[in-house]
């Protein structure tokens, strides 16, 4: 029986179409981040862009959390949330953007702010965050959007300091984009101010690169947290699994952050700070999973709750500025498969309990140090040299007898 030429041709056309679709699907998957970026591009230069309306930080509506103090020495915690706005219509998110706000309140505060809220009164400002799109490229527009967001954070920090007062211990914490902004505050506001440096419990900069060259320069007075007992120091890490080459490349080469002069530059070649959160120390020593105090997937819980951590989920070791971790057994502590996941902060905190205990210890340490320091007599002013002592000699009484 002879084959029908028309049927063969139709079969070949269908096979070719199917092959094309498979090739198209594979290409789309390989270029998924680039395609995603295309849809998130605002399509307007930042220089001609009209940003959304900003916040009045004297108002409660400008804060996700704005606590009240019960005691004069109760620490104050300033927390900056990570990126929750993808992009599209704006370079910087509207303050009331529904999905972005919900991601902060339901996911980021319970997972990332809560460990620090256990050590003090929590302040978490709303701000016109730069879109995730701006961290997926290093265009001038994207850099300007990040710096614009920092302006909001700086104004919120001023309001925070006003409410905290002049003597209270303070703790700074930021995750992802929030870590970028906290690093900016350290450089421009905390490091030049001896009184703020004295009150600093620690600065926690998570999932955002911190170049080592800063500590030889503008952050010379706020060193890395070398040991678990240190205060007035910086605890920073960005973690990845050994096989996540794309994420490692983003963290160590393609990311941009602050320079000693206050501008932005690539992190490549600058070295990165890595403090192991399991060991609470800056060390290349391996911390086994049996030392891991626990991660938490706390979506939907209030920030003042204390969720049950899941311990023993990962070992961790610092290497080349990256915190290398092991894949957790607990499924809720594994990174989800989302578009641009390499640029995102995960919707869980792998080191929740480690950070909670670390912050509590450093807070207690600083409170003890401040109490002791404030008992000391104030420092003497510079000694004034006097060439001739202004002393009038007393006459010898015998001369008048």
C-alpha positions as MATLAB code, in Angstrom:
seq = 'XXXXXXXXXXXXXXXXXXXXXXXXXXXXXXXXXXXXXXXXXXXXXXXXXXXXXXXXXXXXXXXXXXXXXXXXXXXXXXXXXXXXXXXXXXXXXXXXXXXXXXXXXXXXXXXXXXXXXXXXXXXXXXXXXXXXXXXXXXXXXXXXXXXXXXXXXXXXXXXXXXXXXXXXXXXXXXXXXXXXXXXXXXXXXXXXXXXXXXXXXXXXXXXXXXXXXXXXXXXXXXXXXXXXXXXXXXXXXXXXXXXXXXXXXXXXXXXXXXXXXXXXXXXXXXXXXXXXXXXXXXXXXXXXXXXXXXXXXXXXXXXXXXXXXXXXXXXXXXXXXXXXXXXXXXXXXXXXXXXXXXXXXXXXXXXXXXXXXXXXXXXXXXXXXXXXXXXXXXXXXXXXXXXXXXXXXXXXXXXXX';
ca = [
       0.000    0.000    0.000;
       1.491    3.280   -1.099;
       1.687    6.141    1.361;
      -0.432    9.174    0.647;
       1.943   12.063   -0.256;
      -0.534   14.536    1.238;
      -0.611   12.678    4.560;
       3.192   12.541    4.678;
       3.447   16.256    3.977;
       0.839   17.022    6.640;
       2.668   14.839    9.171;
       5.952   16.577    8.378;
       4.313   19.988    8.808;
       2.862   18.975   12.165;
       6.199   17.535   13.291;
       7.971   20.714   12.195;
       5.444   22.889   14.010;
       5.786   20.793   17.159;
       9.558   20.996   16.947;
       9.359   24.756   16.526;
       7.114   25.061   19.573;
       9.480   22.925   21.635;
      12.431   25.048   20.491;
      10.488   28.212   21.260;
       9.614   26.919   24.731;
      13.232   25.992   25.440;
      14.454   29.372   24.227;
      11.828   31.168   26.306;
      12.894   29.215   29.391;
      16.563   29.988   28.812;
      15.796   33.693   28.314;
      13.024   33.899   30.907;
      14.722   36.584   33.011;
      15.415   38.760   29.971;
      11.796   38.373   28.833;
      10.598   39.144   32.356;
      12.741   42.282   32.406;
      11.200   43.473   29.165;
       7.725   43.422   30.700;
       8.905   45.170   33.896;
      10.644   48.077   32.155;
       8.686   51.311   32.841;
       9.608   52.487   29.356;
      10.362   56.062   30.445;
      13.677   57.662   31.430;
      13.936   58.246   35.164;
      14.944   61.859   34.533;
      11.468   62.631   33.102;
       9.606   60.267   35.418;
       7.169   61.570   38.036;
       7.586   59.422   41.169;
       4.609   58.374   43.291;
       3.642   60.514   46.237;
       5.936   60.139   49.255;
       5.241   59.570   52.940;
       4.976   61.916   55.896;
       7.031   60.090   58.511;
       5.464   62.078   61.327;
       2.291   60.110   60.600;
       1.533   56.536   61.678;
       0.275   55.801   58.155;
       3.863   56.064   56.874;
       4.958   53.015   58.886;
       4.313   49.290   58.763;
       5.345   49.265   62.423;
       5.894   52.217   64.744;
       6.123   51.097   68.328;
       5.988   52.882   71.650;
       8.577   52.590   74.411;
       7.908   51.154   77.847;
      11.250   52.158   79.384;
      14.003   54.728   78.987;
      16.646   52.151   78.052;
      14.513   49.938   75.798;
      16.312   49.505   72.446;
      14.859   50.794   69.186;
      14.945   48.648   66.030;
      14.966   50.242   62.577;
      14.059   47.653   59.931;
      14.017   48.140   56.143;
      12.099   45.540   54.167;
      13.342   43.946   50.930;
      11.996   44.434   47.412;
       8.386   43.338   46.978;
       7.466   45.380   43.875;
       8.434   43.881   40.509;
       8.059   46.918   38.263;
       6.159   47.636   35.085;
       4.464   51.011   35.392;
       6.872   52.622   37.865;
      10.568   52.809   38.684;
       9.616   53.160   42.349;
       6.593   51.588   43.983;
       3.555   53.472   45.158;
       3.276   53.357   48.944;
      -0.150   51.703   48.769;
       0.601   49.249   45.945;
      -1.613   46.388   47.129;
       0.440   43.315   46.243;
       3.726   44.904   47.311;
       2.287   46.019   50.660;
       0.717   42.625   51.304;
       4.048   40.904   50.627;
       5.671   43.098   53.284;
       3.011   42.619   55.955;
       2.286   38.920   55.374;
       5.762   37.637   54.524;
       8.700   39.959   55.112;
       7.866   41.385   58.531;
       6.990   38.025   60.156;
      10.059   36.322   58.709;
      12.722   39.022   58.789;
      11.689   41.844   61.130;
      10.351   39.619   63.926;
      13.737   38.186   65.035;
      14.965   41.724   65.744;
      11.663   42.931   67.215;
      12.334   40.556   70.110;
      15.295   42.784   71.071;
      13.579   46.160   70.998;
      10.704   48.307   69.786;
      10.199   47.831   66.039;
      10.079   50.670   63.515;
       9.530   49.623   59.890;
       8.871   52.480   57.461;
       7.045   52.396   54.186;
       9.166   53.773   51.378;
       9.030   54.141   47.625;
      11.115   51.043   47.041;
      13.002   50.638   43.792;
      11.422   47.965   41.602;
      12.960   44.508   41.344;
      13.636   45.383   37.708;
      16.165   48.018   38.810;
      18.290   45.345   40.498;
      18.248   43.085   37.433;
      20.308   45.574   35.428;
      22.658   48.459   36.100;
      21.233   51.105   33.798;
      21.580   54.710   34.904;
      17.794   54.865   35.361;
      17.902   51.852   37.677;
      20.702   53.351   39.770;
      18.801   56.628   40.101;
      15.700   54.729   41.237;
      17.687   52.968   43.988;
      19.174   56.258   45.175;
      15.713   57.839   45.136;
      14.414   55.050   47.395;
      17.339   55.660   49.754;
      16.184   59.259   50.146;
      12.913   58.012   51.635;
      14.768   55.683   53.996;
      16.996   58.519   55.164;
      13.985   60.702   55.971;
      12.379   57.823   57.840;
      15.613   57.360   59.789;
      15.478   61.000   60.902;
      11.946   60.467   62.233;
      13.058   57.247   63.926;
      15.932   59.005   65.707;
      13.605   61.765   66.872;
      11.268   59.274   68.501;
      14.081   57.092   69.869;
      15.757   60.021   71.615;
      19.422   60.732   72.249;
      20.503   57.897   74.551;
      18.556   54.757   73.653;
      20.436   51.790   72.059;
      19.560   51.295   68.398;
      19.678   48.295   66.098;
      19.596   48.590   62.293;
      18.493   45.719   60.066;
      17.799   45.447   56.357;
      17.237   42.595   53.923;
      17.880   42.650   50.182;
      17.196   46.181   48.996;
      16.694   47.062   52.657;
      20.263   45.948   53.382;
      21.504   48.227   50.613;
      19.770   51.166   52.290;
      21.033   50.277   55.780;
      24.580   50.227   54.412;
      23.980   53.721   53.035;
      22.815   54.896   56.468;
      25.918   53.466   58.102;
      28.167   55.328   55.681;
      26.395   58.666   55.593;
      24.713   58.965   58.997;
      26.051   56.589   61.641;
      29.789   56.412   60.931;
      30.348   60.217   61.040;
      28.375   60.562   64.300;
      30.228   59.394   67.468;
      27.035   59.432   69.557;
      25.154   57.185   67.118;
      28.136   54.830   66.888;
      28.187   54.573   70.683;
      24.510   53.539   70.755;
      24.667   51.070   67.866;
      23.991   47.488   68.979;
      24.801   46.165   65.514;
      23.798   46.570   61.885;
      22.388   43.448   60.224;
      22.724   43.557   56.434;
      21.246   40.386   54.970;
      21.150   39.237   51.348;
      22.937   42.383   50.157;
      26.705   42.541   49.421;
      28.919   44.553   51.787;
      32.385   45.282   50.272;
      35.398   44.929   52.534;
      37.033   48.112   51.241;
      34.479   50.135   53.223;
      36.001   48.941   56.512;
      39.387   50.330   55.549;
      37.812   53.698   54.983;
      34.462   55.185   55.929;
      33.410   52.266   58.177;
      36.709   51.983   60.033;
      34.872   52.784   63.289;
      32.069   50.241   62.669;
      33.977   46.997   62.035;
      32.616   43.549   61.138;
      31.202   41.428   63.968;
      34.226   39.190   64.496;
      32.923   37.316   67.550;
      29.516   36.574   69.121;
      30.157   39.153   71.832;
      30.970   42.147   69.617;
      28.764   45.227   69.488;
      28.841   48.416   67.387;
      29.628   46.186   64.427;
      28.238   44.866   61.115;
      26.826   41.375   60.628;
      26.344   40.653   56.933;
      25.926   37.664   54.665;
      24.412   36.639   51.345;
      23.852   32.931   50.973;
      23.758   30.449   48.113;
      24.134   26.740   47.531;
      27.423   25.678   45.866;
      25.696   24.829   42.559;
      23.846   28.142   42.185;
      26.378   29.667   39.819;
      24.062   32.353   38.503;
      23.221   33.674   41.950;
      26.864   33.541   43.042;
      27.883   35.540   39.972;
      25.191   38.139   40.675;
      26.306   38.550   44.292;
      30.059   38.673   43.678;
      30.343   40.369   40.280;
      27.230   41.997   38.868;
      25.802   43.697   41.962;
      26.417   47.368   42.682;
      26.547   49.008   46.087;
      27.991   51.962   47.967;
      31.569   53.163   47.697;
      33.565   54.966   50.412;
      32.666   58.273   48.746;
      28.933   57.604   48.814;
      28.477   56.697   45.140;
      27.681   53.297   43.659;
      30.058   50.847   42.008;
      30.312   47.140   41.211;
      31.325   44.766   44.008;
      33.624   42.747   41.744;
      37.187   42.815   43.085;
      36.269   44.578   46.341;
      35.893   41.482   48.539;
      32.695   40.832   50.515;
      31.936   40.532   54.211;
      30.548   37.194   55.384;
      29.605   36.610   59.007;
      28.311   33.100   59.667;
      24.909   33.490   61.406;
      25.099   30.008   62.936;
      28.419   30.776   64.630;
      27.738   34.524   65.050;
      31.315   35.132   63.944;
      33.396   36.128   60.970;
      35.157   32.871   60.239;
      35.774   30.350   57.471;
      34.989   27.515   59.897;
      32.233   25.120   58.821;
      29.108   25.135   61.003;
      27.318   21.793   60.816;
      23.535   21.459   60.668;
      23.419   20.247   64.270;
      24.394   23.800   65.319;
      21.644   25.413   63.221;
      19.086   26.817   65.686;
      16.245   27.012   63.235;
      14.584   28.490   60.200;
      11.016   29.722   59.973;
       8.384   30.067   57.255;
       6.167   32.534   59.090;
       3.901   33.905   56.374;
       0.752   35.471   57.774;
       1.920   35.642   61.393;
       2.098   38.977   63.253;
       5.643   40.353   63.715;
       5.382   40.143   67.524;
       4.650   36.408   67.470;
       7.278   33.750   68.144;
       6.879   30.922   65.612;
       8.368   27.517   66.276;
      11.724   27.307   64.435;
      12.769   24.198   62.536;
      16.352   23.428   63.656;
      19.101   21.354   62.107;
      18.177   22.238   58.520;
      21.463   23.455   57.070;
      25.160   23.726   57.617;
      26.908   26.926   56.574;
      30.409   28.081   55.716;
      31.791   31.398   54.483;
      33.929   31.269   51.359;
      34.973   34.098   49.034;
      32.439   36.419   50.637;
      29.475   34.054   50.160;
      27.734   32.011   52.852;
      27.455   28.547   51.329;
      24.552   26.516   52.688;
      23.122   23.036   52.297;
      19.678   22.262   50.905;
      17.205   22.034   53.827;
      15.145   18.881   54.315;
      12.092   20.945   55.209;
      10.354   21.865   51.940;
       9.093   25.256   53.204;
      12.716   26.382   53.695;
      13.708   25.784   50.071;
      13.737   28.551   47.481;
      10.614   28.533   45.275;
      10.803   28.414   41.481;
       9.829   31.991   40.664;
      10.858   34.233   37.826;
      13.988   36.202   38.732;
      14.364   34.141   41.907;
      18.121   34.764   41.882;
      17.400   38.426   42.620;
      14.707   37.882   45.263;
      14.678   37.428   49.022;
      13.038   34.061   49.801;
       9.628   34.005   51.545;
      11.123   32.381   54.655;
      14.046   33.036   56.995;
      16.541   30.170   57.017;
      18.369   31.658   60.031;
      15.437   33.100   61.991;
      16.322   31.649   65.386;
      20.059   32.170   64.924;
      19.455   35.866   64.249;
      16.946   36.244   67.090;
      19.399   34.898   69.658;
      22.303   36.830   68.145;
      20.445   40.145   68.326;
      19.308   39.470   71.899;
      22.879   38.724   73.024;
      24.422   41.771   71.370;
      21.620   43.987   72.695;
      22.262   42.815   76.252;
      26.003   43.263   75.787;
      25.656   46.864   74.634;
      23.207   47.735   77.414;
      25.728   46.448   79.949;
      28.559   48.389   78.302;
      26.544   51.612   78.180;
      25.587   51.347   81.836;
      29.238   50.917   82.752;
      30.494   53.672   80.439;
      27.963   56.167   81.739;
      29.288   55.672   85.254;
      32.661   56.974   84.207;
      33.622   60.623   84.678;
      33.436   62.647   81.457;
      36.623   62.890   79.470;
      38.889   65.793   80.343;
      39.333   68.597   77.862;
      42.733   69.091   76.285;
      45.410   70.143   78.745;
      46.237   73.824   78.470;
      49.925   74.600   78.706;
      50.860   77.574   80.894;
      54.303   79.080   80.538;
      54.238   81.119   83.781;
      52.116   80.023   86.686;
      49.799   82.908   87.657;
      50.755   82.719   91.322;
      51.280   85.786   93.467;
      53.795   84.999   96.243;
      52.567   85.480   99.799;
      54.738   88.005  101.755;
      56.739   86.629  104.621;
      54.939   87.813  107.766;
      58.238   88.155  109.576;
      59.058   91.203  107.468;
      56.220   93.136  109.175;
      57.255   92.394  112.769;
];
